[in-house]
Amino acid sequence: MPLDIIVVPLFQIIDICIRMYKFLLFFYIIFHLLLSFNSLNRNSHIVCSIQSVLLHFVDPVLSPIRRIIPTFGIFDISPLILMLGLQFLLGVVDMTIAKYFR
């Protein structure tokens, strides 16, 4: 089918983007934990640069989740909810590729 030539690579690109964002979110979670436990020097230029990049990519997506779901004391579960949502979305994309285009 001629539509497969366009749609399958598009779904594969979406799949790759979701997987890359999940990796970035996981790195954000680990980085945030290391900062919380003072394992990283907050005054380091490299640490500040990494934190700035991570916040630039992750915070715009986490902000709406944080408005809806409150923190539980010192625990912020919004990254976990985003990770579960991304995993669900990834499953939908993978099932769509498998069901309709293979």
C-alpha positions in Angstrom: 0.0 0.0 0.0 1.5 3.4 -1.0 0.4 5.0 2.3 2.7 2.7 4.2 5.8 4.4 2.7 4.9 7.6 4.5 3.0 6.5 7.6 5.3 3.7 8.9 8.4 5.9 9.0 6.3 8.7 10.7 5.2 6.3 13.4 8.7 5.0 13.8 10.0 8.6 14.2 7.3 9.2 16.9 8.4 6.0 18.6 12.0 7.1 18.6 11.1 10.5 19.9 9.1 9.1 22.8 11.9 6.7 23.7 14.5 9.5 23.7 12.2 11.7 25.9 11.8 8.8 28.3 15.6 8.5 28.5 15.8 12.3 29.1 13.2 12.1 31.8 15.0 9.2 33.5 18.2 11.3 33.4 16.3 14.2 34.9 15.0 12.1 37.7 18.5 10.7 38.6 20.1 14.2 38.2 17.4 15.7 40.5 18.0 13.0 43.1 21.7 13.5 43.0 21.1 17.3 43.5 18.7 16.6 46.4 21.3 14.5 48.2 24.0 17.0 47.6 26.1 14.5 45.6 26.6 17.1 42.9 28.2 20.6 43.4 25.5 23.1 42.6 28.1 25.8 42.0 29.8 23.9 39.2 29.3 25.4 35.7 28.8 21.9 34.1 26.1 21.0 36.7 24.3 24.3 36.2 24.4 23.8 32.4 23.1 20.3 32.6 20.3 21.3 35.0 19.4 24.2 32.7 19.1 21.9 29.6 17.1 19.3 31.5 14.7 21.9 32.9 14.3 23.5 29.5 13.1 20.1 28.0 11.3 18.5 30.9 9.7 21.3 32.9 7.2 22.5 30.3 5.7 19.0 30.2 5.8 18.5 34.0 4.3 21.8 34.9 0.7 20.9 33.8 1.0 17.6 35.7 2.2 19.4 38.8 -0.8 21.8 38.7 -3.2 18.8 38.6 -1.4 16.4 41.0 -0.1 17.9 44.2 3.2 16.8 45.8 3.1 14.3 48.7 5.2 16.1 51.3 8.7 16.2 49.8 7.9 13.7 47.0 7.0 14.9 43.6 5.4 12.1 41.6 4.8 14.1 38.4 7.9 12.6 36.7 6.5 9.1 37.5 3.1 10.0 36.1 4.7 11.4 32.9 6.9 8.3 32.6 3.8 6.1 32.8 1.9 8.3 30.3 4.9 8.1 27.9 5.0 4.3 28.3 1.3 4.1 27.6 1.7 6.3 24.5 4.6 4.2 23.3 2.5 1.0 23.7 -0.3 2.6 21.6 2.2 3.7 18.9 3.8 0.3 18.8 0.5 -1.5 18.6 -0.7 0.7 15.8 2.4 0.0 13.8 2.1 -3.7 14.5 -1.6 -3.9 13.8 -2.0 -1.8 10.7 1.3 -1.6 8.9 3.0 -4.9 9.2 
